[in-house]
Each structure stands twice: as C-alpha cells, then as structure tokens.
C-alpha cells in the first residue's frame, strides 16, 4: 500500500488543510470557553457555578459522539462532516447574540444553554469520523511530529487571536459597551466558519471501508465495549478528565473574579501558554515517535499534576505569579496529553475499529468530565457560601479542588504504568 510520504503524495495538500482546519476550529473554540464565555455569562447574570457547569459542556458534548453511529458507517464522510461543522459553528456564533434578544432572564438562560448544547452536539458527532479521515493520511511513524506541527500552528495563531479579542473586549468593557464586543465576536466566528469550511472542501479522503448494512449499531458498540484493550485505553482518558474537570471548569471565574485578572492579562497568559506548549509538544512528540505515546504520557501527566500542586497555593495576593507557573506546567503537559489520548487509539486499536473506538472514548470522556464537575459543584457552593472557609480554615474553593486533582493525577500515572503500558501496541506499517 502506498504511504503518504511516497513520491506521488496526493494527500500532502490535504494534510496542510488539516493543519489549517484545526487552527480555525481552535480559534472558534477560544471564543466559547474560559474567560471569554465567562464575560458573556456574567452579562447574562449567571452564577459562578452555572458558568462552570456550562464550561464543562465542552466535556459533556463529547457524549454526543455516540450519535455518530446514526450518521456515519464508514466510507466517505467529507460531505456530512462539512455540513455538520457549518451548523455547529453558526450555533456558536448565535450564543453571542443572546444578550440582544428582548427576552426575560430565565428565557435567555434557557436559550443560551440550548444553543450551546446544540452547537456541541453537531461539533462532536463529527469528531471521530473527521479525525479518522485526516489521521489516516499521516504515516504512523510520524504522527507525533505531525500532531506537534498541527498544534504549534493552532497555538501560535491562537495567542495572537486571544490577544486581539481580549483587547477588543477590554476596550469596550472599559467604555461600558461590552455588548459591542459580543457583536464583533459573533462576526468573527462567522468569518472563521467560512474559512474553516473551505479547508474541508479542499481536502481529499483516503478510501475507507464501509461498514456492511448487516452490522447493526448494537454490534458496533459491542465490538468496542467488548474489546478489553480498547476499554483499558479509554480508561486512561476517563480518569484524566475527572482529574481535570473538577478543577479547570472553575478556573475561568476564578481568574476574572477572585484573582482579578483583566482580559489583557488573560491574553498575556495565552501567549505564555503557547510559548511553553509549542516547544514542549515537539519534545514530547519525539518521545512518542521513538518509544510510544503511552510512555510519553507519564511525563505529561507528571507535569500537569505538579501544576495542580502549585495551584493549591494560589490566592489573590500571589495569583498572577502562581497562576502563571501553574499555567506553564499545564501548557507543557497538554503539549503531550492532547495528542496522545487520541493517538493511543491509533497505537492500540485495529483500523476497522478506530472510528468507533474514538467515538466511544470521547463520549465516555465527556460524560465523566461533566458529572465530575457536577459532583464538586455543591462543595464549591458550600465553601463560597461560608465566606471561603471549610472546617474553619480560610481557603478558596479552587484551592481545595486543585489539591484533589493532585491526588487523582498521581493515581492516573499509576494506572498508566500498571495497566496501559503493559498492553502490546498495534501499529500499522501501511
């Protein structure tokens, strides 16, 4: 079989389009997560807890990938992926228009949630088939380096995008015209949607086998859920999302409220994040390509756990310094984690099961992350309602959550070492 690196490489442009597609999708995601979405929800009068739960929709939305089995059965996926992405991104654009509707606050709240959930629905049902489509164009022995390049482009453009949009929001907020920045954000999402659509249209597909009509949806789930190797690999992502979502979902409001960060500083953090993550991703990618993605994850998880340890001591008096240190450690970690958890599927799962395995992994990952956030929300409310105290100790809720993440992070590393690294990799040489 012809490799993507052979002389007649008809997929070279498509791999380039994938890099562009990922960057444009990332820019859109920046506007509907973290401090940006916190500004929007603050304007709508949402509480910190509700904002955190909404932020965790990023994870919950992954559960929608289970519905992909109704829309994709292998074969060509380009047309459906393109259409569903257009729908999802226009819905993201619409959330910035909610403040302008002449509706009561409860109705606006419901409308905002419905639009956000619908956007994540369409975004996530295309994740597995799109990832399988584009990653099948990359040589197995170069996936680490390719993923690092893809992320470097996204992050490099992302910090400039964050800087620009952060300045826009700060400018209009200072003038008492925060909603003007929402209009600009909506227009920006629309422009990015047009460009993103072009990258999909200009990309080729490698022929993929179509799942026979006599293979039912139930059978497809059984093929994945009954595979012990797949479930062990999925387990690492589930444990990690619980570790992170009990904490990071609450950091957005912590930045803008208790720690008092303005959007310019948030944008500076984005620059620092990219400056750390980009070189870290290439270093970790080299480890992944030479040894394995699972081996590389040990270092990445250790960095993230150390970051949560620093965040445990993060308070307003040292917020800018300690949050920056935490963010650098987490950035370096995500330089490996983000790519490795997907590439583990390509390392350990046979080609005919990869798309469905990705779908199940993301779905279980999403549910675990969302419910982990819900589980700790009462604790956050309790601490905040008691004047940031627990057991008579003055402490912010995010400090307590960070300490819990440290313990869970250590357990994740143990699971990786004792379970995942014991599995024999399945790597194709096509």
N, C-alpha and C positions, 0 to 999 in steps of 0.2 A: 504493500500500500504506500502511496506517495506521502512523504512527510511535508508539513507546512514549510520546512526550511529547504526543500529541494529547489533546483534551478527554476523550474516552472512553478512559481509560487503564486497561484491565483488568489490566495487569501491574504496576501500582505496588506492590501488596502483595507480589507475588512477588519484586520486586527488593529489597524490605525483608527478606523472608525469606532471600534470598541473602546479604545482609549478615550476618544472624544466623547462618545456616548456616556461613558462612566463619569467623566468630568462634568458634563452638563447636568446629568441626573443628580450628582453630588451638590452642585450649586443650588438646585431647586430644594434639595433636602435641607440645606442650611437655613433656608427661609422658613421652614415649618418645624424646626426643632430648637432646643436650647433657649438662649436669651432672646432670640427673635420672636419665637412663639410666646415667650413669657411676656413680652411687651404687648402683644396682641391680646392675650388673655387678660392681662391687667386692665386694658382699656375696656374689656367686656365685663370686668368685675369678678373674675374667677378667683377662688381661694388658692393658696399655695398647693394644698393637697389635690385639688381638682386639676391644677396645671400639671402637677407631677403625674397624675393618672393619665392625662391627655398626652403628655410626653411619652409615656410608656406605650401609647398606641403604636409607636414605631415597632415595638416588640409584638404587641397583640396582633397587629396587622399581618405579621408573618404567619399566623394561624390560618389566614385566608388562603394560603397556598394550597391547602387541602382541596379547594375548589378547582384547582388547576386540572385535576383529573377529568373534569367535565368538559374542559375546553381543549385539552392537548392530549393526543395519543401518538406522539412521535411524529415522524415525517416533517414536513415544512411547518415552521412556527412563525416565520417572519411577519406575515400579514397580521395575524392575531396579536402578536407582541406589539407591533406598531400601533394598531388601533387602541388597544387597552392602555398603552402608555399615554397616548394623547388624552384619553378620557381622564386618567388618573391625575395628570399634570394640570389640566384645566380645573379639576376639582380643587387641587391645592391652591390654584390662583383664586378660586372663589372664597376660600376661608378669609382672605384679606378684605373681602368686600362685605362681610357680615356686619361689621360695625356701622355701615352706611344704611342698612335696612331699617325702615321705620317700624320696628317691632319691639315688643316688651323684652326685658332682660331674660326671663325664662325661655321665651321662644328663640331668642338669639343663641342662647346656650345650647338648646337642642339642635338648632340648625347648624351651628358650628361643629358640634360633635358628629352629626350625620354626614356633613360634607367631608370632615377629616377621616371618618371611618370608611366612607365610600372611596376616597382617594387611596387609602392604604389597601383597600380590597383589590382594586384594579392594579395597583403597583405590585402587589405581592403575588398575584396569580401568574404573573409573567416572569417572576424571578428565576424559578428553576429552569423552564424551557429556554429562557434567554441566556442564562449562564451556561447551560449545556451547549447551546448553539455556538456561542463565541469561544468558550474554552476548548471546544473540540477542534478549533482552528490553531491551537497552540501546541507545540511539541511538549510531551510530558516532562522531558528533562529540562525544559526552560520555563516551566510555569511559574516558578518562584521569581525569576528575574523579570518575566513579562508582567506579573502582577505588581511587582515593585515599581516598574516604569509607569504602569497604569495609575497606581496610587500617587506616585510623585507628581504626575501631571494634574490629577484632581486636586491634590493638596496645594500645589504651587499656585494654581489658579484660584483655589478656594480661599487662601489667605488674602489675596488681593480683592476677591469678591466680598469677603467678610469685612475687610477694611472699608471698602466703598459703601456697602449697605449699612454698616454700623455708623459711619459718619453721616449718612443721609438721615437715619432715624434720630441720632443725637441732635442734628441740626434742627429738624422740625419739632422735636420734643422741646428743645430749648425755646422755641418760638411759640410754644403752646399749640402747635399744629401737628400733633403726632399722626393724625389720620391722613394727612397728606403723604406721609411716608408709606402708609399702607397702600395707597393708590399706586405709588411708584413700585412698591414690592409686587403688586399684582401684575403690573405691566411688564416687569422684569421676568416674572415666571412665564408669562405668555411668550415673550421673545425667546426665552430659553427652550420652551416647548417646541417652537418652530425649528430651531437649530437641532435639537435632540431628535426630532422626527426625521430630519434629513440624514443623520448618521445611520439610522436604522434602514432607511430606504436605499442608501448607497452600499450597504453591506451584503456580502454573499453568504449563503448557507452551504455547509458541507452536507451531502445527502445523509439523512438519518433513517434508520429502520422505523417503519410504522408498526405500532402495537396492533396485533390482529384483533379484529372485531369480537372474536370469541373469548378474548381475555377481558374479563369483567373488571370494573373498578374495585370490587371487593378483592379479587385475586391480586390486583396490583398492590393494594395495601398489604395483603398477606405476604407477598413476595418481599416486601421491605421489612415489615414488622416481625416476620418470622426469621429474618436473617440476623443471627447473633452478632456477627461482625458489624453490620450496619448499625444496630442498636447500641453497641458499645461505643462506636464512633460518635453517634448522635448524643450519647450521654455526656460527653465532654462539653459540648456546646450548651446543653441544658444546665449543667452545673455552673458553667461560667456566666450564663445570662442571669441566673439567680443572684450570683455574687455581685454583678454589676448593677442590675436594675433596682436593687433595694437601696442603692446609693445614688447613682448618677441621675436618676429621674428627678431627684430633689436638689441637684446642684444648680439648675437653671435659676430658680427663685433665690437660692442662697447667694448666688453671685450678685443679683440685682437688688436684693433687699438687705439681708444681714451684713454681707460683706461690702455692700455699697459700690459695686463696680459700675462704671458708666459704660456705654456701648463702645466707646473708643478703646477703653482698656480691654474689653472683651475681644475687640478686633486685634489688638496687640497680642493677646493670648493666642489667637488663631495663627498669627504669624510665627510665634514661638513654637506652637504645636507643629506646624508644617516644617519648620526648620529642624526640629528634632526627629519627627516621624519619617521624613523622606530619607535621610541617610540611614536611619535605623532599619527601614524596610529593606534596603539593599543589603545591609549586613545580615539581617535575619533571613533574607531570601537566599543568600549564598549558603547559609547553613542548611536551609530546606532542600536546595537542589543537590547539595553534596551528601547530605545524610537523609533527612526526611522532615516533612512538615511537623510531624508529631514530636520529633526531637527538638526542633526549633521552638515549639510552643512552651517547653519547660522554661526557657529563658524569658519568653514574652510574658507568661503568667507570673513569673517571679518579679519582673519589673512592675507589673500592674499592682501586685499585692503590696510591694514596697510603697507604691504611690498612695494606696489607701491607708497605709500606716502613717504616712505624712499628713494626709487629710484628717486623720483622727485628732490632730492637734491644731487644726485650722480654725481660727476665730477672727473677728473683725480687726483686732489690733495687729495681727500678723497676716491677714487674709491675702494680700497681694503677693507676698513672698511665698507663703506656704502653698497657696493655690497654684502658683507658677511652678513650684517644684513638683507638686503632685501632677500637674498637667504635663510636664516634660516627661516624667516617668510613664504616665499613662499613654502619652503620644508614642514613645519608643515601643511600648508593649503592643499597641494597636498596629504598629508597623508590621507586626508578625501575625497577631491574632486575627485581624480582619480577613486576611487572605488564607491563612492556614485552616481555619474552620471550614471553609468551602473546599479548599484543595484536599483536605483529608478524605472527602468523598471520592475524589478522583484517584487518591492513593490506595484506598482500601475497597472500593466498590467496582464491580464489573460494569463495562459501558452500558449494557442494556438496562441496568437498574439505576444509573446515576441521576437521571432527571427526577424520577420518583423519590429517590433517596434524599436529594436536595429539597424536594417539596416537603417531605415528612420532617426532615431536620429543621427547616425554617419554621414549620407550623408548630412543632413541639417547643422549639426555642421561643417562639412568640408567646405562646400560652404561659410557659414557665416564667418568662420575664414580666409579663403583665400581672399575673397573680402574685408574683413576688413583691411587686410594687404595692399592690392592694393589701398584701399581708402586713406590710410595715407601716402603712398609712395611719392606722389607729395609734401606733407608737409615736409617730411624728406629731399627730394632733394632740396627744396627751402631753408630750414634752412642751410644745408651744403654748398649750392652754395653761400649763403650770409655770409660766414665766421662764421657760427654758431651763427647767430643773427636772431631775429624775433622782429619786432616793435622796433628796436633799442636796444633790450636787449640781452646781451650775454648769450646764452643758447644752450645746445646741444639738438639735435632733440629728443634723447631718454628721456630727462627730460620732454619735453613737452608731449610726448606720455604717460609717466608714470602718469603725472597729469590728463590726460584724463581718464586713466584706474581707477584712484581713484574715479572719479565721476561715471563712469559706474559700478564699483564694489559696490558702495552704492546702486545704482538702482537695481542691481541684488539681493541684500539682501532684498530690499523692495518687489520685485516680489516674491521671495521665501516665505516671510512671508504672503503676502496678497493673493497669488494665490495657490502655491503648497501645503503649509501646511493646506489649507482648504479642500484638497481632502482626501477622506476616503481611507486608504491603502487597497490593495488586496494581502493578504499573504496566501500562501498555507500551509496546515498542513499535507502534504503527508509524 
